[in-house]
Amino acid sequence: MSKIIKLPGLIDIHVHLRDPGQTYKEDFYSGTCAALAGGVTTVFDMPNNIEPIFSYKKLTEKMTIAGQKAVCDFGLYFGTDGKNTDEFSKVQKLVTGLKIYLNLTTGKYLVDDEKLVEKVFQTWPKDKVIIVHAEGDKIDLAIDLCRKYKNKLHITHVVTRNDLEKIMDAKLLKLSITCDVTPHHLFLTEKDLPYLDGFGEVKPSLASQSDADFLWDNLKFIDCIATDHAPHTLAEKKSFDPPSGMPGLETMLPLLLTAVSKNRISLEDIVRLTNINPQRIFGFKQEENTYVEVDTEEKYMIKGEELETKCGWSPYKGWKVKGKVKNVFIRGTKVFSEEKVLVTPGFGKNIPQ
């Protein structure tokens, strides 16, 4: 028997759609098609492109591309190397937030000079979010600067018990600090690496089962679930030195709905983590009549080659899930149904505008 329920459109605050610069991996059309197939109606795209989004010029170029290709709504992050603070006033109203990399990740845009990091926190407007890739002692640095300069700080893809405990302690101090976790850090662990091989290479790395269990057990302290959708080609992931990242836009909701059927998470938590809190944290209101219809009883197997993402693979290949996206509506328009995208490139709106 089928059981159709209605959920608010999911908001994924952390994706890498590779456009511009690496459109053989993904672009704003294929990536937002993947989003719709996963019940995601808004994506926030990261700035670590091959040519990073560190200037007003690069940002406006990317805005134009996204506006021409996207089939779901979107927001863009601005990036910083700590040396482009003079650009902040030009871009702050055009972006959902500022991304700074305090640990090494794809693109090698690490900012390891603490004076530059402090200048970023001091300069970026206090009503706009700073989203950080920070692990270990870098979380301590980000929290200290948030306390000093009264920023809105969001710590992305938290993985370990130790890191989440630091954030939990900071929340007790009533600092403006939020965080997210990814599906792959909830559903996969370091024990999966032998069979995943290069397909399990991500940053931050997959952690222990006890770390994953701690995330599950403390979802009330976590503000969002975000995919960190970061596609690479099959050939790249099978190579001797596979790049970090995996696709996730199309599998997040089915995985979470399957977890609901196993009493590991509630539907209310899914809505809180993928819709209510992203709006609250980033200060926007989702358009009315933007929602997803899912069949919570339909079971199927994830097949990488059937996904909308250009990369054509999934770390969850062969997993049986319970919960299928049937229809997606944005602003009252049916944009996805019967596994097909129904709107043309350019339908998606830029959230900050």
VMD Tcl script that draws the C-alpha trace (Angstrom):
set ca {
  {0.00 0.00 0.00}
  {1.13 3.52 -0.71}
  {0.98 6.33 1.82}
  {1.46 9.78 0.32}
  {2.47 12.54 2.70}
  {3.36 16.18 2.11}
  {6.60 17.72 3.38}
  {7.91 21.28 2.99}
  {10.50 21.54 0.24}
  {13.94 20.58 1.52}
  {16.63 23.26 1.73}
  {20.16 21.93 1.28}
  {22.56 24.55 2.63}
  {25.76 22.86 1.37}
  {26.30 21.72 -2.23}
  {29.10 21.87 -4.80}
  {27.56 22.02 -8.27}
  {31.00 22.51 -9.91}
  {29.76 25.28 -12.19}
  {31.69 27.19 -13.51}
  {34.92 25.38 -14.20}
  {34.25 21.64 -13.87}
  {30.94 21.10 -15.61}
  {31.97 17.61 -16.71}
  {31.31 16.62 -13.06}
  {28.10 18.62 -12.57}
  {26.53 21.92 -13.54}
  {23.67 24.05 -12.28}
  {21.17 22.25 -14.50}
  {22.14 18.66 -13.73}
  {22.74 19.46 -10.07}
  {19.38 21.15 -9.57}
  {17.66 18.33 -11.46}
  {19.26 15.99 -8.93}
  {17.96 18.25 -6.18}
  {14.37 18.03 -7.43}
  {14.63 14.25 -7.73}
  {15.59 14.23 -4.06}
  {12.81 16.55 -2.94}
  {15.21 19.47 -2.50}
  {13.70 22.76 -3.64}
  {16.54 25.11 -2.64}
  {20.32 24.62 -2.73}
  {23.12 26.83 -1.40}
  {26.23 26.43 -3.54}
  {29.77 26.68 -2.18}
  {32.46 29.06 -3.53}
  {35.47 26.73 -3.93}
  {35.28 26.47 -7.70}
  {38.46 26.03 -9.76}
  {38.49 29.81 -9.92}
  {37.17 30.59 -6.43}
  {34.33 33.04 -5.85}
  {36.50 35.58 -4.04}
  {35.47 38.72 -5.97}
  {32.32 40.58 -6.93}
  {33.15 39.91 -10.59}
  {33.37 36.13 -10.12}
  {30.23 36.14 -8.00}
  {28.15 37.96 -10.60}
  {29.44 35.65 -13.34}
  {28.32 32.65 -11.28}
  {24.97 34.27 -10.50}
  {24.33 34.68 -14.22}
  {25.18 31.04 -14.95}
  {23.02 29.75 -12.10}
  {20.14 31.99 -13.13}
  {20.23 30.59 -16.65}
  {20.46 26.91 -15.68}
  {18.85 26.22 -12.30}
  {15.50 24.41 -12.11}
  {15.22 24.77 -8.33}
  {15.80 27.85 -6.18}
  {19.35 28.62 -5.11}
  {21.64 30.79 -3.05}
  {25.37 31.34 -3.44}
  {28.10 31.68 -0.85}
  {30.96 34.11 -1.17}
  {34.41 32.78 -0.30}
  {37.43 34.31 1.34}
  {41.17 33.79 1.59}
  {41.29 36.51 4.23}
  {42.75 38.97 1.73}
  {39.54 40.04 -0.04}
  {37.69 41.76 2.80}
  {37.38 44.90 0.66}
  {34.93 42.92 -1.51}
  {32.55 42.17 1.39}
  {30.49 45.36 1.14}
  {29.91 44.74 -2.58}
  {28.60 41.19 -2.21}
  {26.94 40.91 1.20}
  {23.40 41.48 -0.07}
  {23.84 39.10 -2.99}
  {24.84 35.97 -1.04}
  {23.45 33.69 1.64}
  {26.67 33.82 3.63}
  {30.46 33.74 3.68}
  {32.48 30.50 3.59}
  {35.93 30.23 5.13}
  {38.07 27.10 5.16}
  {39.99 26.62 8.40}
  {40.99 23.06 7.48}
  {42.31 21.74 4.18}
  {39.69 20.61 1.68}
  {38.99 20.56 -2.07}
  {40.59 23.55 -3.76}
  {43.21 24.06 -1.04}
  {41.72 27.42 -0.08}
  {42.86 27.04 3.53}
  {43.19 30.19 5.62}
  {45.73 29.30 8.31}
  {46.91 32.78 9.29}
  {44.90 33.53 12.44}
  {45.26 37.29 11.94}
  {43.57 36.98 8.54}
  {40.84 34.79 10.03}
  {40.24 37.38 12.74}
  {40.02 40.14 10.14}
  {37.32 38.16 8.35}
  {35.23 37.80 11.51}
  {35.76 41.46 12.32}
  {34.79 42.69 8.84}
  {31.92 40.45 7.70}
  {28.49 41.96 8.57}
  {27.07 40.66 11.84}
  {23.62 39.91 10.43}
  {25.00 37.52 7.78}
  {26.25 34.01 8.45}
  {29.89 32.92 8.40}
  {29.96 29.22 7.55}
  {33.19 27.46 8.42}
  {34.87 24.20 7.61}
  {36.48 23.70 11.00}
  {37.64 20.59 12.82}
  {39.38 20.07 16.17}
  {41.19 23.13 17.50}
  {39.96 25.18 14.53}
  {36.47 24.93 16.02}
  {37.89 26.52 19.19}
  {39.29 29.36 17.08}
  {35.99 29.95 15.28}
  {34.01 29.92 18.52}
  {36.44 32.34 20.19}
  {36.17 34.78 17.29}
  {32.39 34.43 17.21}
  {32.32 35.34 20.90}
  {34.68 38.28 20.39}
  {33.00 39.83 17.33}
  {29.37 38.67 17.84}
  {29.11 36.93 14.47}
  {26.49 34.48 13.29}
  {28.61 31.33 12.99}
  {27.63 28.08 11.33}
  {29.96 25.07 11.56}
  {29.39 22.68 8.70}
  {29.70 18.88 8.36}
  {30.40 18.10 12.03}
  {31.66 14.53 12.32}
  {33.09 13.60 15.72}
  {31.77 13.48 19.25}
  {34.58 15.78 20.37}
  {33.67 18.47 17.82}
  {29.93 18.32 18.50}
  {30.55 18.55 22.26}
  {32.47 21.79 21.70}
  {29.51 23.20 19.80}
  {27.07 22.01 22.46}
  {29.14 23.81 25.12}
  {29.20 26.99 23.02}
  {25.42 26.87 22.63}
  {25.09 26.83 26.42}
  {26.88 30.19 26.41}
  {24.08 31.54 24.19}
  {26.46 32.33 21.35}
  {24.97 32.62 17.86}
  {26.36 29.25 16.77}
  {24.66 26.59 14.66}
  {25.87 23.44 12.92}
  {24.98 20.74 10.44}
  {25.80 17.11 9.77}
  {25.79 15.21 6.48}
  {23.90 12.01 5.64}
  {27.16 10.24 4.89}
  {28.49 10.95 8.36}
  {25.24 9.58 9.80}
  {24.85 6.52 7.60}
  {28.46 5.60 6.76}
  {31.51 5.04 8.96}
  {35.17 4.17 8.58}
  {34.13 0.50 8.57}
  {32.61 1.08 5.13}
  {35.88 2.28 3.61}
  {37.22 -1.15 2.53}
  {34.29 -1.81 0.20}
  {33.77 1.84 -0.80}
  {37.47 2.28 -1.59}
  {37.96 5.68 -3.29}
  {34.21 6.27 -3.34}
  {34.34 6.72 0.42}
  {36.99 9.44 0.29}
  {35.48 12.60 1.78}
  {36.52 15.58 3.87}
  {36.02 15.45 6.78}
  {36.75 11.72 6.65}
  {34.24 9.08 7.65}
  {34.55 8.52 11.39}
  {33.88 5.74 13.88}
  {30.56 4.08 14.62}
  {30.63 5.61 18.08}
  {30.99 9.08 16.55}
  {28.05 8.44 14.21}
  {25.97 7.11 17.09}
  {26.75 10.26 19.09}
  {25.45 12.40 16.20}
  {22.24 10.37 16.05}
  {21.78 10.50 19.82}
  {22.22 14.29 19.88}
  {20.17 15.44 16.92}
  {18.44 17.99 19.18}
  {21.75 19.91 19.32}
  {22.19 19.76 15.53}
  {20.52 22.48 13.47}
  {20.57 21.16 9.90}
  {21.26 18.12 7.77}
  {23.06 19.10 4.55}
  {24.37 16.82 1.83}
  {27.75 18.38 0.99}
  {26.87 17.07 -2.49}
  {30.29 16.97 -4.16}
  {30.27 14.86 -7.35}
  {33.31 13.50 -9.15}
  {33.43 11.18 -12.16}
  {33.70 7.42 -11.85}
  {37.18 7.53 -13.38}
  {38.36 10.11 -10.84}
  {37.06 8.11 -7.88}
  {38.61 4.89 -9.23}
  {42.00 6.56 -9.70}
  {45.12 6.07 -7.61}
  {44.48 9.39 -5.85}
  {40.70 9.83 -5.68}
  {39.40 13.35 -4.92}
  {37.26 13.94 -1.85}
  {33.51 14.12 -2.13}
  {30.38 12.17 -2.97}
  {26.93 12.94 -4.39}
  {24.02 13.15 -1.97}
  {21.15 15.31 -3.23}
  {19.00 12.43 -4.45}
  {19.59 10.09 -1.52}
  {19.27 12.33 1.57}
  {15.48 12.22 1.88}
  {15.06 8.49 1.09}
  {17.74 7.66 3.66}
  {16.07 9.85 6.28}
  {12.61 8.45 5.53}
  {14.03 4.95 5.88}
  {15.44 6.00 9.25}
  {11.93 7.20 10.22}
  {10.58 3.71 9.46}
  {13.21 2.36 11.86}
  {12.28 4.89 14.58}
  {15.68 6.55 14.45}
  {14.40 10.00 13.53}
  {10.97 11.62 13.34}
  {9.30 13.37 10.43}
  {9.19 16.46 12.63}
  {12.97 16.33 12.99}
  {13.41 16.01 9.23}
  {11.32 19.16 8.72}
  {13.24 20.99 11.44}
  {16.64 20.00 10.08}
  {15.97 20.48 6.36}
  {13.43 23.30 6.24}
  {12.62 25.28 9.38}
  {16.16 25.81 10.67}
  {17.78 26.64 7.32}
  {15.23 29.44 6.92}
  {15.79 30.67 10.46}
  {19.59 30.57 10.32}
  {19.99 32.17 6.91}
  {17.17 34.65 7.28}
  {14.88 33.93 4.38}
  {11.32 32.71 3.95}
  {10.55 29.85 1.62}
  {7.95 30.75 -0.99}
  {4.43 29.45 -0.33}
  {3.24 26.28 -2.04}
  {6.75 24.83 -2.15}
  {6.49 21.24 -1.03}
  {7.21 17.58 -1.73}
  {4.87 14.61 -1.93}
  {6.49 11.35 -0.90}
  {5.25 7.78 -0.66}
  {6.55 6.66 2.73}
  {5.69 3.02 1.99}
  {7.37 2.59 -1.41}
  {10.53 0.50 -1.28}
  {13.24 0.51 -3.92}
  {16.96 0.01 -4.44}
  {19.33 2.91 -5.05}
  {21.01 2.61 -8.46}
  {23.76 5.07 -9.26}
  {23.27 4.92 -13.00}
  {19.64 6.03 -12.65}
  {20.43 9.23 -10.76}
  {20.10 12.71 -12.27}
  {23.60 13.76 -11.15}
  {26.17 13.71 -13.94}
  {28.57 11.58 -11.92}
  {26.28 8.53 -12.19}
  {27.21 6.78 -8.94}
  {26.29 6.70 -5.28}
  {28.03 5.35 -2.16}
  {24.62 3.86 -1.31}
  {24.40 1.79 -4.49}
  {22.45 -1.37 -3.73}
  {20.92 0.01 -0.53}
  {17.20 -0.69 -0.10}
  {15.30 2.37 1.05}
  {11.71 3.06 2.04}
  {10.34 6.41 0.93}
  {10.04 7.68 -2.64}
  {9.76 11.24 -3.92}
  {6.67 11.37 -6.15}
  {5.93 15.04 -6.87}
  {7.71 18.32 -6.16}
  {6.14 21.79 -6.28}
  {7.89 25.16 -6.19}
  {5.73 28.27 -5.82}
  {2.69 26.20 -6.79}
  {4.24 24.87 -10.02}
  {4.73 21.13 -10.34}
  {8.43 20.87 -11.18}
  {9.04 17.13 -10.79}
  {6.77 14.11 -11.24}
  {7.08 10.46 -12.31}
  {10.88 10.77 -12.09}
  {10.96 13.60 -14.63}
  {11.84 17.28 -14.34}
  {8.96 19.32 -15.73}
  {10.43 22.83 -15.92}
  {13.07 24.40 -18.13}
  {16.48 25.79 -17.15}
  {16.16 29.17 -15.51}
  {13.00 28.37 -13.53}
  {14.93 28.53 -10.25}
  {15.15 31.84 -8.39}
  {18.13 33.33 -6.59}
  {17.02 33.44 -2.95}
  {18.83 36.64 -1.82}
  {17.36 38.71 -4.65}
}
mol new
graphics top color blue
foreach p $ca { graphics top sphere $p radius 0.5 }
foreach p [lrange $ca 0 end-1] q [lrange $ca 1 end] { graphics top cylinder $p $q radius 0.2 }
display resetview
